[in-house]
Amino acid sequence: MPPTLLETLATPAIVVDLDVLERNIARMAGRAREAGVRLRPHAKTHKCPEIARLQRAAGAWGLSVAKVGEAEVFADAGFDDLFVAYPVVGEDKGRRLLALADRARLAVGTDSMEGARTLARPFRDAGRSLDVLLKVDVGYGRVGVPPERAAEIARRIAGVPGLRLRGVFTHAGHGYLAEARAAVEEVARLEGQRLTAAASDLRAAGLPVEEVSVGSTPTAPAAMRVSGVTECRPGNYVFHDASQVALGTCGIEDCSLTVVATVVSVPAADRAVVDAGSKTLSSDPLRPRPGGYGQVMGRSSRIEKLSEEHGVIAVAEGESFRVGERLRILPNHACVVANLHDCLVGVSGDRVEAILEVAARGKVR
Ligand SMILES: Cc1ncc(COP(=O)(O)O)c(C=O)c1O
């Protein structure tokens, strides 16, 4: 019998099931169509032009990215509508954005006058303007202005020469801490309602609001249906991961990305060690509650401890592992895993169909 895919790959390897990936892409695109919003997927999840092309073919309307460097990679790959969904600060970044603006319809996030001014200067000096979306904090407590101050801050930003206010956006990252599906839905509803309320305040103040943009994978289905939302930016949904399964966003059969690892040591009956440590799986915790660093597919054992190149499995009652055995591991957070690897192995069943370059990997500037 010829060796199976699992037996032939050099490990650790990141494998993406292309059938599941395409199903995930189609499902979210269908939801956005039904809700009547534009889908602008966050490409920081995969950082792969090939996957972004599949999203575009399914109806995505441009891409979101987190970094100017990611925007540059996707512009090079022919994507011409990019939103840097991050409060970008610095005149150096402003100059790079100005160069990008020749090749793409561009927007960036901001949540301060100080930051917005640094981006405006190069555009003002060139007689151009940069589209900005004001980041509103709907409860995550990371970046963004409080909804009740959005109109006042937006008015000041809109008055800066070199900038054009396109709208408002938010990310309800606190949905990842909601312990029950009903709590996630509530976060999603408030995400949409607080952002649309802020958009109404801006309009009442005479400011233009073309875009009202929400989005995270757990909250997307409900948040995009709130009346007044125009755009949704989920990212993780292409892969899903153990955290999405624990949150009830999807089933394990909807997870397209797994790590193939080799058991390199079985030092005790209750412990087995694989060649995938934090440099492969990342040390991101499981959401919403901690629970190890990866689920062994088809078993109940989990990776309990990590060092850089070792993943230590706590062997569950009744299970056993042998040295040399290959395992598939479902990571806690797929976006970080993709960023740790040069390429993803695209498979269909037991066949390797494509090697996907993680072209925007490590573009943190
Ligand atoms: C600003 C912003 N928008 C959208 C997303 C996509 O969210 P998710 O990864 O849950 O799909 C993120 C994720 O971190 C984000 O920070």
The ligand as an SDF file (V2000), in Angstrom:
LIG
                    3D

 16 16  0  0  0  0  0  0  0  0999 V2000
   -9.7100   44.8840   13.7930 C   0  0  0  0  0  0  0  0  0  0  0  0
  -10.0320   43.4580   13.5140 C   0  0  0  0  0  0  0  0  0  0  0  0
  -10.9740   43.1820   12.6030 N   0  0  0  0  0  0  0  0  0  0  0  0
  -11.3120   41.9090   12.3030 C   0  0  0  0  0  0  0  0  0  0  0  0
  -10.6760   40.8440   12.9260 C   0  0  0  0  0  0  0  0  0  0  0  0
  -11.0690   39.4400   12.5430 C   0  0  0  0  0  0  0  0  0  0  0  0
  -11.5590   38.7250   13.6470 O   0  0  0  0  0  0  0  0  0  0  0  0
  -11.5240   37.1370   13.6990 P   0  0  0  0  0  0  0  0  0  0  0  0
  -10.0970   36.7250   13.7190 O   0  0  0  0  0  0  0  0  0  0  0  0
  -12.2670   36.7950   14.9450 O   0  0  0  0  0  0  0  0  0  0  0  0
  -12.2200   36.6420   12.5010 O   0  0  0  0  0  0  0  0  0  0  0  0
   -9.6840   41.1000   13.8760 C   0  0  0  0  0  0  0  0  0  0  0  0
   -9.0050   40.0000   14.5600 C   0  0  0  0  0  0  0  0  0  0  0  0
   -8.1640   40.1360   15.3870 O   0  0  0  0  0  0  0  0  0  0  0  0
   -9.3510   42.4460   14.1870 C   0  0  0  0  0  0  0  0  0  0  0  0
   -8.4230   42.7490   15.0930 O   0  0  0  0  0  0  0  0  0  0  0  0
  1  2  1  0
  2  3  1  0
  2 15  2  0
  3  4  2  0
  4  5  1  0
  5  6  1  0
  5 12  2  0
  6  7  1  0
  7  8  1  0
  8  9  2  0
  8 10  1  0
  8 11  1  0
 12 13  1  0
 12 15  1  0
 13 14  2  0
 15 16  1  0
M  END
$$$$
